[in-house]
Amino acid sequence: MSEHLEQVRTVAWLRKEYPQYRVYAIPNGGKRSMNEARKLKAEGVLKGVHDMHIPAINLWVEMKVDSTKKPSKEQKEWGEYVESIGHTWILGLGFEDAKEKIQKYIDSITP
């Protein structure tokens, strides 16, 4: 399974299970031409920003396909930043892990 497909499954599950929360993806990855990379950087794209954000609950999600993949230095720094402003981030190691961690987080913040 690719990281892309794991993220697609996670977004589909979130939108079905929790329609009250909007989730969006941050397309920082992928191969781009130098011109496109410069243009996106000028527009504000930042290396390390997590893959998805659920703004209503201040949750950021970084997806990896499995436990052999680790967050980059920049992704860890972004995690430190979001925690410093009172947000939370999780590392989803595939769909099932992300689903479990998101559910646990939502359960912890809802009465």
BAKEFI-627234 format. One record per residue: residue in one letter; x, y, z of N, C-alpha, C, O, CB in turn. Coordinates in nm, 2 decimals, always signed. Glycine has a CB too. Layout:
N
@type->A nx->X ny->Y nz->Z cax->X cay->Y caz->Z cx->X cy->Y cz->Z ox->X oy->Y oz->Z cbx->X cby->Y cbz->Z
...
This chain:
111
@type->M nx->+0.09 ny->-0.12 nz->+0.00 cax->+0.00 cay->+0.00 caz->+0.00 cx->+0.09 cy->+0.12 cz->+0.00 ox->+0.19 oy->+0.13 oz->+0.07 cbx->-0.10 cby->+0.00 cbz->+0.12
@type->S nx->+0.05 ny->+0.22 nz->-0.08 cax->+0.13 cay->+0.35 caz->-0.08 cx->+0.08 cy->+0.45 cz->+0.02 ox->-0.03 oy->+0.44 oz->+0.07 cbx->+0.13 cby->+0.41 cbz->-0.22
@type->E nx->+0.16 ny->+0.54 nz->+0.06 cax->+0.12 cay->+0.65 caz->+0.15 cx->+0.00 cy->+0.72 cz->+0.09 ox->-0.09 oy->+0.76 oz->+0.17 cbx->+0.24 cby->+0.75 cbz->+0.18
@type->H nx->+0.00 ny->+0.74 nz->-0.04 cax->-0.11 cay->+0.81 caz->-0.10 cx->-0.24 cy->+0.74 cz->-0.07 ox->-0.34 oy->+0.80 oz->-0.03 cbx->-0.09 cby->+0.82 cbz->-0.25
@type->L nx->-0.24 ny->+0.60 nz->-0.10 cax->-0.37 cay->+0.53 caz->-0.08 cx->-0.41 cy->+0.52 cz->+0.07 ox->-0.53 oy->+0.52 oz->+0.10 cbx->-0.35 cby->+0.39 cbz->-0.13
@type->E nx->-0.31 ny->+0.51 nz->+0.16 cax->-0.34 cay->+0.51 caz->+0.30 cx->-0.40 cy->+0.65 cz->+0.34 ox->-0.50 oy->+0.65 oz->+0.43 cbx->-0.21 cby->+0.49 cbz->+0.39
@type->Q nx->-0.35 ny->+0.76 nz->+0.29 cax->-0.41 cay->+0.89 caz->+0.32 cx->-0.55 cy->+0.90 cz->+0.26 ox->-0.64 oy->+0.96 oz->+0.32 cbx->-0.32 cby->+1.00 cbz->+0.27
@type->V nx->-0.57 ny->+0.85 nz->+0.14 cax->-0.70 cay->+0.85 caz->+0.07 cx->-0.80 cy->+0.78 cz->+0.16 ox->-0.91 oy->+0.83 oz->+0.18 cbx->-0.70 cby->+0.79 cbz->-0.07
@type->R nx->-0.77 ny->+0.66 nz->+0.21 cax->-0.85 cay->+0.58 caz->+0.30 cx->-0.88 cy->+0.66 cz->+0.43 ox->-1.00 oy->+0.66 oz->+0.47 cbx->-0.79 cby->+0.45 cbz->+0.33
@type->T nx->-0.78 ny->+0.72 nz->+0.48 cax->-0.80 cay->+0.80 caz->+0.61 cx->-0.90 cy->+0.91 cz->+0.59 ox->-0.99 oy->+0.94 oz->+0.67 cbx->-0.67 cby->+0.85 cbz->+0.66
@type->V nx->-0.88 ny->+0.99 nz->+0.48 cax->-0.97 cay->+1.10 caz->+0.45 cx->-1.11 cy->+1.06 cz->+0.43 ox->-1.21 oy->+1.11 oz->+0.48 cbx->-0.92 cby->+1.18 cbz->+0.33
@type->A nx->-1.13 ny->+0.95 nz->+0.35 cax->-1.26 cay->+0.90 caz->+0.32 cx->-1.33 cy->+0.85 cz->+0.45 ox->-1.45 oy->+0.88 oz->+0.47 cbx->-1.26 cby->+0.78 cbz->+0.22
@type->W nx->-1.26 ny->+0.78 nz->+0.54 cax->-1.31 cay->+0.74 caz->+0.67 cx->-1.35 cy->+0.86 cz->+0.75 ox->-1.46 oy->+0.86 oz->+0.81 cbx->-1.21 cby->+0.65 cbz->+0.74
@type->L nx->-1.26 ny->+0.96 nz->+0.76 cax->-1.29 cay->+1.07 caz->+0.84 cx->-1.42 cy->+1.15 cz->+0.80 ox->-1.50 oy->+1.18 oz->+0.88 cbx->-1.17 cby->+1.17 cbz->+0.84
@type->R nx->-1.43 ny->+1.17 nz->+0.67 cax->-1.54 cay->+1.24 caz->+0.61 cx->-1.67 cy->+1.16 cz->+0.63 ox->-1.78 oy->+1.22 oz->+0.65 cbx->-1.52 cby->+1.27 cbz->+0.46
@type->K nx->-1.67 ny->+1.03 nz->+0.63 cax->-1.78 cay->+0.95 caz->+0.66 cx->-1.82 cy->+0.94 cz->+0.81 ox->-1.93 oy->+0.96 oz->+0.85 cbx->-1.77 cby->+0.81 cbz->+0.60
@type->E nx->-1.72 ny->+0.91 nz->+0.89 cax->-1.74 cay->+0.89 caz->+1.03 cx->-1.76 cy->+1.02 cz->+1.11 ox->-1.83 oy->+1.02 oz->+1.21 cbx->-1.62 cby->+0.82 cbz->+1.09
@type->Y nx->-1.69 ny->+1.13 nz->+1.07 cax->-1.70 cay->+1.26 caz->+1.14 cx->-1.73 cy->+1.37 cz->+1.04 ox->-1.64 oy->+1.46 oz->+1.02 cbx->-1.57 cby->+1.28 cbz->+1.21
@type->P nx->-1.85 ny->+1.37 nz->+0.98 cax->-1.88 cay->+1.47 caz->+0.88 cx->-1.88 cy->+1.62 cz->+0.94 ox->-1.87 oy->+1.71 oz->+0.86 cbx->-2.01 cby->+1.44 cbz->+0.82
@type->Q nx->-1.89 ny->+1.63 nz->+1.07 cax->-1.89 cay->+1.76 caz->+1.13 cx->-1.75 cy->+1.83 cz->+1.13 ox->-1.74 oy->+1.95 oz->+1.15 cbx->-1.94 cby->+1.75 cbz->+1.27
@type->Y nx->-1.65 ny->+1.75 nz->+1.10 cax->-1.51 cay->+1.80 caz->+1.10 cx->-1.46 cy->+1.80 cz->+0.96 ox->-1.46 oy->+1.70 oz->+0.89 cbx->-1.42 cby->+1.71 cbz->+1.19
@type->R nx->-1.41 ny->+1.91 nz->+0.92 cax->-1.35 cay->+1.92 caz->+0.78 cx->-1.20 cy->+1.89 cz->+0.79 ox->-1.13 oy->+1.93 oz->+0.88 cbx->-1.37 cby->+2.07 cbz->+0.72
@type->V nx->-1.16 ny->+1.81 nz->+0.70 cax->-1.02 cay->+1.77 caz->+0.69 cx->-0.97 cy->+1.81 cz->+0.55 ox->-1.04 oy->+1.80 oz->+0.45 cbx->-1.00 cby->+1.62 cbz->+0.71
@type->Y nx->-0.85 ny->+1.86 nz->+0.55 cax->-0.79 cay->+1.90 caz->+0.42 cx->-0.64 cy->+1.85 cz->+0.41 ox->-0.58 oy->+1.84 oz->+0.51 cbx->-0.80 cby->+2.05 cbz->+0.39
@type->A nx->-0.60 ny->+1.83 nz->+0.29 cax->-0.46 cay->+1.78 caz->+0.27 cx->-0.37 cy->+1.90 cz->+0.24 ox->-0.41 oy->+2.00 oz->+0.18 cbx->-0.46 cby->+1.68 cbz->+0.16
@type->I nx->-0.25 ny->+1.89 nz->+0.28 cax->-0.14 cay->+1.99 caz->+0.24 cx->-0.05 cy->+1.92 cz->+0.15 ox->+0.03 oy->+1.84 oz->+0.19 cbx->-0.07 cby->+2.04 cbz->+0.37
@type->P nx->-0.06 ny->+1.95 nz->+0.02 cax->+0.02 cay->+1.88 caz->-0.08 cx->+0.17 cy->+1.93 cz->-0.09 ox->+0.20 oy->+1.99 oz->-0.19 cbx->-0.04 cby->+1.89 cbz->-0.22
@type->N nx->+0.25 ny->+1.90 nz->+0.01 cax->+0.38 cay->+1.95 caz->+0.01 cx->+0.48 cy->+1.85 cz->-0.06 ox->+0.58 oy->+1.90 oz->-0.11 cbx->+0.43 cby->+1.96 cbz->+0.15
@type->G nx->+0.44 ny->+1.73 nz->-0.07 cax->+0.53 cay->+1.63 caz->-0.13 cx->+0.52 cy->+1.62 cz->-0.28 ox->+0.45 oy->+1.70 oz->-0.35 cbx->+0.51 cby->+1.50 cbz->-0.08
@type->G nx->+0.59 ny->+1.53 nz->-0.34 cax->+0.58 cay->+1.51 caz->-0.48 cx->+0.70 cy->+1.57 cz->-0.56 ox->+0.77 oy->+1.66 oz->-0.51 cbx->+0.45 cby->+1.56 cbz->-0.53
@type->K nx->+0.71 ny->+1.52 nz->-0.68 cax->+0.82 cay->+1.58 caz->-0.76 cx->+0.77 cy->+1.69 cz->-0.84 ox->+0.65 oy->+1.69 oz->-0.90 cbx->+0.87 cby->+1.46 cbz->-0.86
@type->R nx->+0.85 ny->+1.80 nz->-0.85 cax->+0.81 cay->+1.92 caz->-0.92 cx->+0.93 cy->+1.97 cz->-1.00 ox->+1.04 oy->+1.94 oz->-0.96 cbx->+0.75 cby->+2.03 cbz->-0.82
@type->S nx->+0.90 ny->+2.05 nz->-1.10 cax->+1.01 cay->+2.12 caz->-1.17 cx->+1.07 cy->+2.23 cz->-1.07 ox->+1.00 oy->+2.27 oz->-0.98 cbx->+0.96 cby->+2.18 cbz->-1.30
@type->M nx->+1.19 ny->+2.27 nz->-1.10 cax->+1.25 cay->+2.38 caz->-1.02 cx->+1.16 cy->+2.51 cz->-1.02 ox->+1.15 oy->+2.58 oz->-0.92 cbx->+1.39 cby->+2.41 cbz->-1.07
@type->N nx->+1.11 ny->+2.54 nz->-1.14 cax->+1.02 cay->+2.66 caz->-1.15 cx->+0.90 cy->+2.65 cz->-1.06 ox->+0.86 oy->+2.74 oz->-0.99 cbx->+0.98 cby->+2.69 cbz->-1.30
@type->E nx->+0.83 ny->+2.53 nz->-1.07 cax->+0.71 cay->+2.51 caz->-0.99 cx->+0.75 cy->+2.51 cz->-0.84 ox->+0.67 oy->+2.57 oz->-0.76 cbx->+0.65 cby->+2.37 cbz->-1.02
@type->A nx->+0.86 ny->+2.45 nz->-0.80 cax->+0.90 cay->+2.45 caz->-0.66 cx->+0.93 cy->+2.59 cz->-0.61 ox->+0.89 oy->+2.63 oz->-0.50 cbx->+1.03 cby->+2.37 cbz->-0.64
@type->R nx->+0.99 ny->+2.68 nz->-0.69 cax->+1.02 cay->+2.82 caz->-0.66 cx->+0.88 cy->+2.89 cz->-0.64 ox->+0.87 oy->+2.97 oz->-0.55 cbx->+1.10 cby->+2.89 cbz->-0.76
@type->K nx->+0.79 ny->+2.87 nz->-0.74 cax->+0.66 cay->+2.94 caz->-0.73 cx->+0.59 cy->+2.90 cz->-0.60 ox->+0.53 oy->+2.98 oz->-0.53 cbx->+0.58 cby->+2.90 cbz->-0.85
@type->L nx->+0.58 ny->+2.77 nz->-0.57 cax->+0.51 cay->+2.72 caz->-0.45 cx->+0.58 cy->+2.78 cz->-0.32 ox->+0.51 oy->+2.81 oz->-0.23 cbx->+0.51 cby->+2.57 cbz->-0.45
@type->K nx->+0.71 ny->+2.78 nz->-0.32 cax->+0.78 cay->+2.83 caz->-0.20 cx->+0.75 cy->+2.98 cz->-0.18 ox->+0.72 oy->+3.02 oz->-0.07 cbx->+0.93 cby->+2.81 cbz->-0.22
@type->A nx->+0.74 ny->+3.05 nz->-0.29 cax->+0.71 cay->+3.20 caz->-0.29 cx->+0.56 cy->+3.22 cz->-0.24 ox->+0.53 oy->+3.31 oz->-0.17 cbx->+0.73 cby->+3.26 cbz->-0.42
@type->E nx->+0.48 ny->+3.12 nz->-0.27 cax->+0.34 cay->+3.12 caz->-0.23 cx->+0.32 cy->+3.08 cz->-0.08 ox->+0.21 oy->+3.10 oz->-0.02 cbx->+0.25 cby->+3.04 cbz->-0.31
@type->G nx->+0.42 ny->+3.03 nz->-0.02 cax->+0.42 cay->+3.00 caz->+0.12 cx->+0.43 cy->+2.85 cz->+0.16 ox->+0.41 oy->+2.81 oz->+0.27 cbx->+0.29 cby->+3.04 cbz->+0.17
@type->V nx->+0.45 ny->+2.76 nz->+0.06 cax->+0.47 cay->+2.62 caz->+0.09 cx->+0.59 cy->+2.61 cz->+0.18 ox->+0.70 oy->+2.66 oz->+0.15 cbx->+0.49 cby->+2.54 cbz->-0.04
@type->L nx->+0.58 ny->+2.53 nz->+0.29 cax->+0.69 cay->+2.51 caz->+0.38 cx->+0.72 cy->+2.36 cz->+0.39 ox->+0.63 oy->+2.27 oz->+0.40 cbx->+0.65 cby->+2.56 cbz->+0.52
@type->K nx->+0.85 ny->+2.33 nz->+0.39 cax->+0.89 cay->+2.19 caz->+0.40 cx->+0.86 cy->+2.15 cz->+0.55 ox->+0.88 oy->+2.22 oz->+0.64 cbx->+1.05 cby->+2.18 cbz->+0.38
@type->G nx->+0.81 ny->+2.02 nz->+0.56 cax->+0.78 cay->+1.97 caz->+0.69 cx->+0.64 cy->+1.98 cz->+0.74 ox->+0.60 oy->+1.91 oz->+0.83 cbx->+0.87 cby->+2.03 cbz->+0.79
@type->V nx->+0.55 ny->+2.06 nz->+0.67 cax->+0.41 cay->+2.07 caz->+0.72 cx->+0.35 cy->+1.94 cz->+0.70 ox->+0.37 oy->+1.87 oz->+0.60 cbx->+0.34 cby->+2.19 cbz->+0.64
@type->H nx->+0.27 ny->+1.90 nz->+0.80 cax->+0.21 cay->+1.77 caz->+0.80 cx->+0.11 cy->+1.75 cz->+0.68 ox->+0.07 oy->+1.85 oz->+0.62 cbx->+0.14 cby->+1.74 cbz->+0.93
@type->D nx->+0.07 ny->+1.63 nz->+0.66 cax->+0.00 cay->+1.59 caz->+0.54 cx->-0.15 cy->+1.64 cz->+0.54 ox->-0.21 oy->+1.67 oz->+0.44 cbx->+0.00 cby->+1.44 cbz->+0.52
@type->M nx->-0.21 ny->+1.64 nz->+0.66 cax->-0.35 cay->+1.67 caz->+0.67 cx->-0.37 cy->+1.76 cz->+0.80 ox->-0.29 oy->+1.76 oz->+0.89 cbx->-0.44 cby->+1.55 cbz->+0.68
@type->H nx->-0.48 ny->+1.83 nz->+0.80 cax->-0.52 cay->+1.92 caz->+0.91 cx->-0.67 cy->+1.91 cz->+0.93 ox->-0.75 oy->+1.91 oz->+0.83 cbx->-0.47 cby->+2.06 cbz->+0.89
@type->I nx->-0.71 ny->+1.90 nz->+1.06 cax->-0.85 cay->+1.90 caz->+1.09 cx->-0.87 cy->+2.03 cz->+1.18 ox->-0.85 oy->+2.02 oz->+1.30 cbx->-0.90 cby->+1.77 cbz->+1.17
@type->P nx->-0.90 ny->+2.14 nz->+1.13 cax->-0.89 cay->+2.27 caz->+1.20 cx->-0.99 cy->+2.27 cz->+1.32 ox->-0.95 oy->+2.33 oz->+1.42 cbx->-0.93 cby->+2.38 cbz->+1.11
@type->A nx->-1.11 ny->+2.22 nz->+1.32 cax->-1.20 cay->+2.23 caz->+1.43 cx->-1.15 cy->+2.17 cz->+1.56 ox->-1.19 oy->+2.21 oz->+1.66 cbx->-1.34 cby->+2.17 cbz->+1.39
@type->I nx->-1.06 ny->+2.08 nz->+1.54 cax->-1.01 cay->+2.01 caz->+1.66 cx->-0.86 cy->+2.03 cz->+1.68 ox->-0.79 oy->+1.96 oz->+1.76 cbx->-1.05 cby->+1.86 cbz->+1.66
@type->N nx->-0.80 ny->+2.12 nz->+1.60 cax->-0.66 cay->+2.15 caz->+1.60 cx->-0.57 cy->+2.03 cz->+1.59 ox->-0.47 oy->+2.01 oz->+1.67 cbx->-0.63 cby->+2.22 cbz->+1.73
@type->L nx->-0.61 ny->+1.94 nz->+1.50 cax->-0.53 cay->+1.81 caz->+1.49 cx->-0.46 cy->+1.81 cz->+1.35 ox->-0.53 oy->+1.83 oz->+1.25 cbx->-0.62 cby->+1.69 cbz->+1.50
@type->W nx->-0.33 ny->+1.78 nz->+1.35 cax->-0.25 cay->+1.77 caz->+1.23 cx->-0.21 cy->+1.62 cz->+1.22 ox->-0.19 oy->+1.55 oz->+1.32 cbx->-0.12 cby->+1.86 cbz->+1.24
@type->V nx->-0.21 ny->+1.57 nz->+1.10 cax->-0.18 cay->+1.42 caz->+1.08 cx->-0.07 cy->+1.41 cz->+0.98 ox->-0.08 oy->+1.46 oz->+0.87 cbx->-0.31 cby->+1.35 cbz->+1.03
@type->E nx->+0.04 ny->+1.35 nz->+1.02 cax->+0.15 cay->+1.31 caz->+0.93 cx->+0.13 cy->+1.16 cz->+0.90 ox->+0.13 oy->+1.08 oz->+0.99 cbx->+0.29 cby->+1.34 cbz->+0.99
@type->M nx->+0.12 ny->+1.13 nz->+0.77 cax->+0.10 cay->+0.99 caz->+0.73 cx->+0.23 cy->+0.93 cz->+0.68 ox->+0.31 oy->+0.99 oz->+0.61 cbx->+0.00 cby->+0.98 cbz->+0.62
@type->K nx->+0.25 ny->+0.81 nz->+0.72 cax->+0.36 cay->+0.72 caz->+0.67 cx->+0.30 cy->+0.59 cz->+0.64 ox->+0.19 oy->+0.55 oz->+0.70 cbx->+0.48 cby->+0.71 cbz->+0.78
@type->V nx->+0.36 ny->+0.52 nz->+0.55 cax->+0.30 cay->+0.39 caz->+0.50 cx->+0.31 cy->+0.28 cz->+0.61 ox->+0.22 oy->+0.20 oz->+0.62 cbx->+0.36 cby->+0.35 cbz->+0.37
@type->D nx->+0.42 ny->+0.29 nz->+0.69 cax->+0.44 cay->+0.19 caz->+0.79 cx->+0.55 cy->+0.23 cz->+0.89 ox->+0.60 oy->+0.34 oz->+0.87 cbx->+0.47 cby->+0.05 cbz->+0.73
@type->S nx->+0.58 ny->+0.15 nz->+0.99 cax->+0.67 cay->+0.19 caz->+1.09 cx->+0.82 cy->+0.20 cz->+1.05 ox->+0.90 oy->+0.24 oz->+1.12 cbx->+0.66 cby->+0.10 cbz->+1.21
@type->T nx->+0.84 ny->+0.16 nz->+0.93 cax->+0.98 cay->+0.17 caz->+0.88 cx->+1.01 cy->+0.31 cz->+0.83 ox->+1.13 oy->+0.35 oz->+0.81 cbx->+1.01 cby->+0.07 cbz->+0.76
@type->K nx->+0.91 ny->+0.39 nz->+0.80 cax->+0.92 cay->+0.53 caz->+0.76 cx->+0.92 cy->+0.62 cz->+0.88 ox->+0.83 oy->+0.60 oz->+0.97 cbx->+0.81 cby->+0.56 cbz->+0.65
@type->K nx->+1.01 ny->+0.71 nz->+0.88 cax->+1.02 cay->+0.81 caz->+1.00 cx->+0.99 cy->+0.95 cz->+0.95 ox->+1.02 oy->+0.98 oz->+0.84 cbx->+1.16 cby->+0.80 cbz->+1.06
@type->P nx->+0.94 ny->+1.03 nz->+1.04 cax->+0.92 cay->+1.17 caz->+1.00 cx->+1.06 cy->+1.24 cz->+0.98 ox->+1.16 oy->+1.20 oz->+1.04 cbx->+0.84 cby->+1.25 cbz->+1.11
@type->S nx->+1.06 ny->+1.33 nz->+0.89 cax->+1.18 cay->+1.41 caz->+0.86 cx->+1.21 cy->+1.50 cz->+0.98 ox->+1.12 oy->+1.53 oz->+1.06 cbx->+1.17 cby->+1.48 cbz->+0.73
@type->K nx->+1.33 ny->+1.56 nz->+0.98 cax->+1.37 cay->+1.66 caz->+1.08 cx->+1.27 cy->+1.78 cz->+1.07 ox->+1.22 oy->+1.82 oz->+1.17 cbx->+1.51 cby->+1.71 cbz->+1.05
@type->E nx->+1.23 ny->+1.82 nz->+0.95 cax->+1.14 cay->+1.93 caz->+0.93 cx->+1.00 cy->+1.89 cz->+0.98 ox->+0.93 oy->+1.98 oz->+1.04 cbx->+1.13 cby->+1.98 cbz->+0.79
@type->Q nx->+0.95 ny->+1.77 nz->+0.96 cax->+0.82 cay->+1.73 caz->+1.01 cx->+0.82 cy->+1.72 cz->+1.16 ox->+0.72 oy->+1.76 oz->+1.22 cbx->+0.79 cby->+1.59 cbz->+0.95
@type->K nx->+0.93 ny->+1.68 nz->+1.22 cax->+0.94 cay->+1.68 caz->+1.37 cx->+0.93 cy->+1.82 cz->+1.42 ox->+0.87 oy->+1.85 oz->+1.52 cbx->+1.07 cby->+1.61 cbz->+1.42
@type->E nx->+1.01 ny->+1.91 nz->+1.35 cax->+1.01 cay->+2.05 caz->+1.39 cx->+0.87 cy->+2.12 cz->+1.38 ox->+0.82 oy->+2.19 oz->+1.47 cbx->+1.11 cby->+2.14 cbz->+1.31
@type->W nx->+0.80 ny->+2.08 nz->+1.27 cax->+0.66 cay->+2.13 caz->+1.26 cx->+0.57 cy->+2.08 cz->+1.37 ox->+0.49 oy->+2.15 oz->+1.42 cbx->+0.60 cby->+2.08 cbz->+1.12
@type->G nx->+0.59 ny->+1.95 nz->+1.41 cax->+0.52 cay->+1.89 caz->+1.52 cx->+0.54 cy->+1.97 cz->+1.65 ox->+0.45 oy->+2.00 oz->+1.73 cbx->+0.55 cby->+1.75 cbz->+1.54
@type->E nx->+0.67 ny->+2.01 nz->+1.67 cax->+0.70 cay->+2.09 caz->+1.79 cx->+0.63 cy->+2.22 cz->+1.79 ox->+0.58 oy->+2.27 oz->+1.89 cbx->+0.85 cby->+2.11 cbz->+1.80
@type->Y nx->+0.63 ny->+2.28 nz->+1.67 cax->+0.56 cay->+2.41 caz->+1.65 cx->+0.41 cy->+2.40 cz->+1.68 ox->+0.36 oy->+2.48 oz->+1.76 cbx->+0.59 cby->+2.47 cbz->+1.51
@type->V nx->+0.35 ny->+2.30 nz->+1.62 cax->+0.20 cay->+2.30 caz->+1.64 cx->+0.17 cy->+2.27 cz->+1.79 ox->+0.07 oy->+2.32 oz->+1.84 cbx->+0.14 cby->+2.19 cbz->+1.55
@type->E nx->+0.25 ny->+2.19 nz->+1.86 cax->+0.23 cay->+2.17 caz->+2.00 cx->+0.25 cy->+2.29 cz->+2.08 ox->+0.19 oy->+2.32 oz->+2.18 cbx->+0.33 cby->+2.06 cbz->+2.05
@type->S nx->+0.35 ny->+2.38 nz->+2.04 cax->+0.38 cay->+2.50 caz->+2.11 cx->+0.26 cy->+2.60 cz->+2.10 ox->+0.25 oy->+2.69 oz->+2.19 cbx->+0.50 cby->+2.57 cbz->+2.05
@type->I nx->+0.17 ny->+2.59 nz->+2.00 cax->+0.06 cay->+2.68 caz->+1.99 cx->-0.07 cy->+2.61 cz->+2.04 ox->-0.18 oy->+2.66 oz->+2.01 cbx->+0.04 cby->+2.72 cbz->+1.85
@type->G nx->-0.06 ny->+2.49 nz->+2.11 cax->-0.17 cay->+2.43 caz->+2.16 cx->-0.24 cy->+2.33 cz->+2.07 ox->-0.35 oy->+2.28 oz->+2.11 cbx->-0.27 cby->+2.53 cbz->+2.21
@type->H nx->-0.19 ny->+2.30 nz->+1.96 cax->-0.24 cay->+2.20 caz->+1.87 cx->-0.18 cy->+2.06 cz->+1.90 ox->-0.09 oy->+2.05 oz->+1.98 cbx->-0.22 cby->+2.24 cbz->+1.72
@type->T nx->-0.23 ny->+1.96 nz->+1.83 cax->-0.18 cay->+1.82 caz->+1.85 cx->-0.15 cy->+1.77 cz->+1.71 ox->-0.21 oy->+1.80 oz->+1.61 cbx->-0.29 cby->+1.73 cbz->+1.92
@type->W nx->-0.05 ny->+1.68 nz->+1.71 cax->-0.02 cay->+1.61 caz->+1.59 cx->-0.01 cy->+1.46 cz->+1.62 ox->+0.04 oy->+1.42 oz->+1.72 cbx->+0.10 cby->+1.67 cbz->+1.51
@type->I nx->-0.04 ny->+1.38 nz->+1.52 cax->-0.02 cay->+1.24 caz->+1.53 cx->+0.05 cy->+1.19 cz->+1.41 ox->+0.05 oy->+1.25 oz->+1.30 cbx->-0.16 cby->+1.16 cbz->+1.54
@type->L nx->+0.12 ny->+1.08 nz->+1.43 cax->+0.19 cay->+1.01 caz->+1.32 cx->+0.11 cy->+0.89 cz->+1.29 ox->+0.10 oy->+0.79 oz->+1.37 cbx->+0.34 cby->+0.98 cbz->+1.35
@type->G nx->+0.04 ny->+0.88 nz->+1.17 cax->-0.04 cay->+0.77 caz->+1.13 cx->+0.05 cy->+0.67 cz->+1.05 ox->+0.09 oy->+0.71 oz->+0.94 cbx->-0.16 cby->+0.81 cbz->+1.05
@type->L nx->+0.07 ny->+0.56 nz->+1.10 cax->+0.15 cay->+0.45 caz->+1.03 cx->+0.06 cy->+0.37 cz->+0.95 ox->+0.03 oy->+0.25 oz->+0.98 cbx->+0.24 cby->+0.37 cbz->+1.13
@type->G nx->+0.00 ny->+0.42 nz->+0.84 cax->-0.10 cay->+0.36 caz->+0.76 cx->-0.24 cy->+0.39 cz->+0.81 ox->-0.26 oy->+0.45 oz->+0.92 cbx->-0.08 cby->+0.20 cbz->+0.77
@type->F nx->-0.34 ny->+0.35 nz->+0.74 cax->-0.48 cay->+0.39 caz->+0.76 cx->-0.52 cy->+0.34 cz->+0.90 ox->-0.58 oy->+0.42 oz->+0.98 cbx->-0.57 cby->+0.33 cbz->+0.66
@type->E nx->-0.51 ny->+0.21 nz->+0.93 cax->-0.56 cay->+0.16 caz->+1.06 cx->-0.50 cy->+0.23 cz->+1.18 ox->-0.57 oy->+0.26 oz->+1.27 cbx->-0.53 cby->+0.01 cbz->+1.07
@type->D nx->-0.37 ny->+0.25 nz->+1.18 cax->-0.31 cay->+0.32 caz->+1.29 cx->-0.36 cy->+0.47 cz->+1.30 ox->-0.39 oy->+0.52 oz->+1.41 cbx->-0.15 cby->+0.32 cbz->+1.27
@type->A nx->-0.37 ny->+0.54 nz->+1.18 cax->-0.42 cay->+0.68 caz->+1.18 cx->-0.56 cy->+0.68 cz->+1.24 ox->-0.59 oy->+0.76 oz->+1.32 cbx->-0.41 cby->+0.74 cbz->+1.04
@type->K nx->-0.64 ny->+0.59 nz->+1.19 cax->-0.78 cay->+0.58 caz->+1.23 cx->-0.79 cy->+0.56 cz->+1.39 ox->-0.86 oy->+0.63 oz->+1.45 cbx->-0.86 cby->+0.46 cbz->+1.16
@type->E nx->-0.71 ny->+0.47 nz->+1.44 cax->-0.71 cay->+0.44 caz->+1.58 cx->-0.67 cy->+0.57 cz->+1.66 ox->-0.73 oy->+0.60 oz->+1.76 cbx->-0.62 cby->+0.32 cbz->+1.62
@type->K nx->-0.56 ny->+0.63 nz->+1.62 cax->-0.51 cay->+0.75 caz->+1.69 cx->-0.60 cy->+0.87 cz->+1.68 ox->-0.62 oy->+0.94 oz->+1.77 cbx->-0.37 cby->+0.79 cbz->+1.63
@type->I nx->-0.67 ny->+0.89 nz->+1.56 cax->-0.76 cay->+1.00 caz->+1.55 cx->-0.88 cy->+0.97 cz->+1.64 ox->-0.93 oy->+1.06 oz->+1.71 cbx->-0.81 cby->+1.01 cbz->+1.40
@type->Q nx->-0.94 ny->+0.85 nz->+1.64 cax->-1.05 cay->+0.82 caz->+1.72 cx->-1.02 cy->+0.84 cz->+1.87 ox->-1.09 oy->+0.90 oz->+1.94 cbx->-1.10 cby->+0.67 cbz->+1.70
@type->K nx->-0.90 ny->+0.80 nz->+1.91 cax->-0.85 cay->+0.82 caz->+2.05 cx->-0.85 cy->+0.96 cz->+2.08 ox->-0.89 oy->+1.00 oz->+2.19 cbx->-0.72 cby->+0.75 cbz->+2.07
@type->Y nx->-0.79 ny->+1.04 nz->+1.99 cax->-0.78 cay->+1.19 caz->+2.02 cx->-0.92 cy->+1.25 cz->+2.03 ox->-0.95 oy->+1.33 oz->+2.12 cbx->-0.70 cby->+1.26 cbz->+1.91
@type->I nx->-1.01 ny->+1.22 nz->+1.93 cax->-1.14 cay->+1.28 caz->+1.94 cx->-1.22 cy->+1.23 cz->+2.07 ox->-1.28 oy->+1.31 oz->+2.13 cbx->-1.23 cby->+1.23 cbz->+1.81
@type->D nx->-1.20 ny->+1.11 nz->+2.10 cax->-1.26 cay->+1.06 caz->+2.23 cx->-1.21 cy->+1.14 cz->+2.35 ox->-1.29 oy->+1.16 oz->+2.44 cbx->-1.24 cby->+0.91 cbz->+2.25
@type->S nx->-1.08 ny->+1.18 nz->+2.35 cax->-1.02 cay->+1.24 caz->+2.46 cx->-1.07 cy->+1.39 cz->+2.47 ox->-1.06 oy->+1.45 oz->+2.58 cbx->-0.87 cby->+1.24 cbz->+2.45
@type->I nx->-1.12 ny->+1.45 nz->+2.36 cax->-1.16 cay->+1.59 caz->+2.37 cx->-1.31 cy->+1.61 cz->+2.37 ox->-1.36 oy->+1.72 oz->+2.39 cbx->-1.10 cby->+1.66 cbz->+2.25
@type->T nx->-1.39 ny->+1.50 nz->+2.36 cax->-1.53 cay->+1.51 caz->+2.36 cx->-1.59 cy->+1.45 cz->+2.48 ox->-1.55 oy->+1.35 oz->+2.53 cbx->-1.59 cby->+1.45 cbz->+2.23
@type->P nx->-1.69 ny->+1.52 nz->+2.54 cax->-1.75 cay->+1.47 caz->+2.66 cx->-1.83 cy->+1.35 cz->+2.65 ox->-1.89 oy->+1.30 oz->+2.74 cbx->-1.84 cby->+1.58 cbz->+2.72
